[in-house]
Amino acid sequence: MELLTPGSGLLFWQFVVFIALVFLLGKMAWKPILSSLKEREDSIQTALDSAEKAKIEMASLKSDNEKLLKQAREERDIMLREARDAANRLHDQAKADAKKTADKIIEDAKAVINIEKQAALRDVRAQVATFSIEIAEKLIKKNLSTDKAQKEMVDGFIKDLKLN
């Protein structure tokens, strides 16, 4: 059994070595390990804080982007509505102008037709008058070829003058 239980001297030296080891580790290893752990904890906390700030900023940016997108859509709708209204106004104005122009062309054409008709009627009257004079001249020459016929014609004219 002696092999199973250590001696008191061995226990003493083991205790002294353990205390020395703890003291040496406390002086040389624990402080740097604890300071590096503290630094790591601080850097992790800083990274978490930065991530939280970035998350909040992203949410804010997303909200701003949605507002800007909504505003841009509203402006686009307004611009499209105004463009449609302007196009309709231009269409109506062009239609009215075309109607006015067509009416003016029709009126001008009627006036030209009327003028041409009057000119044609004057030409026909002039030709009828010319033909009538020519026919009358031929008839008078034929009827008045003798002196007796000329005298009868003059007497007829005189009778007509007295009756009127």
C-alpha positions in Angstrom: 0.0 0.0 0.0 2.8 2.2 0.4 3.0 2.5 -3.3 -0.5 3.7 -3.5 -0.2 6.5 -1.0 2.4 9.2 -1.6 4.7 10.4 1.1 4.4 13.7 3.0 7.6 15.1 1.5 6.4 14.4 -2.0 3.2 16.1 -1.2 5.0 19.1 0.2 7.2 19.5 -2.9 4.3 19.0 -5.2 2.4 21.7 -3.3 5.5 24.1 -3.5 5.9 23.4 -7.2 2.2 23.9 -7.8 2.2 27.3 -5.9 5.4 28.4 -7.8 3.8 27.4 -11.1 0.6 29.3 -10.3 2.7 32.3 -9.2 4.8 32.1 -12.4 1.7 31.6 -14.6 0.0 34.5 -12.8 2.9 36.8 -13.4 3.8 35.8 -16.9 0.9 34.0 -18.6 -2.3 34.9 -16.9 -2.0 38.7 -17.4 -1.2 38.5 -21.1 -3.9 35.8 -21.6 -6.5 37.8 -19.7 -5.5 41.0 -21.5 -5.8 39.3 -24.9 -9.1 37.8 -23.9 -10.3 41.3 -22.8 -9.1 42.7 -26.1 -10.9 40.0 -28.0 -14.0 40.5 -26.0 -13.8 44.3 -26.7 -13.2 43.7 -30.5 -16.2 41.3 -30.6 -18.4 43.8 -28.8 -17.2 46.6 -31.1 -18.0 44.4 -34.1 -21.5 43.5 -32.7 -22.1 47.2 -32.0 -21.0 48.1 -35.6 -23.2 45.3 -37.0 -26.2 46.6 -35.0 -25.5 50.2 -36.2 -25.2 48.9 -39.8 -28.4 47.0 -39.4 -30.2 50.1 -38.1 -28.7 52.2 -40.8 -29.7 49.6 -43.5 -33.3 49.6 -42.1 -33.2 53.5 -42.3 -31.8 53.4 -45.8 -34.4 50.8 -46.9 -37.2 53.0 -45.4 -35.7 56.1 -47.2 -35.4 54.1 -50.4 -39.0 53.0 -50.2 -40.1 56.6 -49.6 -38.0 57.8 -52.5 -39.4 55.0 -54.7 -43.0 55.8 -53.7 -42.3 59.5 -54.4 -40.7 58.7 -57.8 -43.7 56.6 -58.7 -46.1 59.4 -57.7 -44.1 61.9 -59.8 -44.0 59.5 -62.7 -47.8 59.0 -62.5 -48.3 62.8 -62.4 -46.0 63.3 -65.3 -47.8 60.6 -67.3 -51.2 62.0 -66.5 -50.0 65.5 -67.5 -48.5 64.1 -70.7 -51.8 62.3 -71.5 -53.8 65.5 -70.9 -51.4 67.5 -73.1 -51.6 64.9 -75.8 -55.4 65.0 -75.7 -55.4 68.8 -75.8 -53.1 68.8 -78.8 -55.2 66.1 -80.5 -58.4 68.1 -79.9 -56.8 71.3 -81.0 -55.4 69.7 -84.1 -58.8 68.2 -84.8 -60.5 71.6 -84.4 -57.8 73.3 -86.6 -58.3 70.6 -89.2 -62.0 71.1 -89.2 -61.6 74.9 -89.5 -59.2 74.4 -92.4 -61.5 71.9 -94.1 -64.5 74.3 -93.6 -62.4 77.2 -95.1 -61.3 75.0 -98.0 -64.9 74.0 -98.6 -66.1 77.7 -98.4 -63.3 78.8 -100.8 -64.2 76.0 -103.2 -67.9 77.0 -103.1 -66.9 80.6 -103.8 -64.6 79.5 -106.7 -67.4 77.3 -108.1 -69.9 80.2 -107.8 -67.5 82.6 -109.5 -66.8 80.0 -112.2 -70.6 79.4 -112.6 -71.2 83.2 -112.9 -68.4 83.5 -115.5 -69.8 80.5 -117.4 -73.3 82.0 -117.4 -71.9 85.3 -118.6 -70.1 83.5 -121.4 -73.3 81.6 -122.3 -75.3 84.8 -122.3 -72.7 86.5 -124.4 -72.7 83.6 -126.9 -76.5 83.5 -126.9 -76.6 87.2 -127.5 -74.0 86.9 -130.3 -75.9 84.0 -131.9 -79.2 85.9 -131.6 -77.7 89.0 -133.2 -76.2 86.9 -136.0 -79.5 85.1 -136.5 -81.4 88.4 -136.4 -79.0 89.9 -138.8 -79.4 87.0 -141.2 -83.2 87.2 -140.9 -83.3 90.9 -141.4 -81.0 90.7 -144.4 -83.2 88.1 -145.9 -86.5 89.8 -145.0 -85.4 93.3 -145.9 -83.9 92.5 -149.2 -86.7 94.5 -150.9 -87.7 98.1 -150.4 -91.3 97.2 -149.7 -90.2 94.9 -146.8 -88.1 97.6 -145.4 -90.9 100.1 -145.4 -93.3 97.7 -143.7 -90.8 97.0 -141.0 -90.3 100.7 -140.3 -94.1 101.2 -140.2 -94.3 98.3 -137.7 -91.6 99.9 -135.5 -93.5 103.2 -135.5 -96.7 101.5 -134.5 -95.0 99.7 -131.6 -93.5 103.0 -130.4 -96.8 104.7 -130.3 -98.4 101.8 -128.3 -95.8 101.8 -125.6 
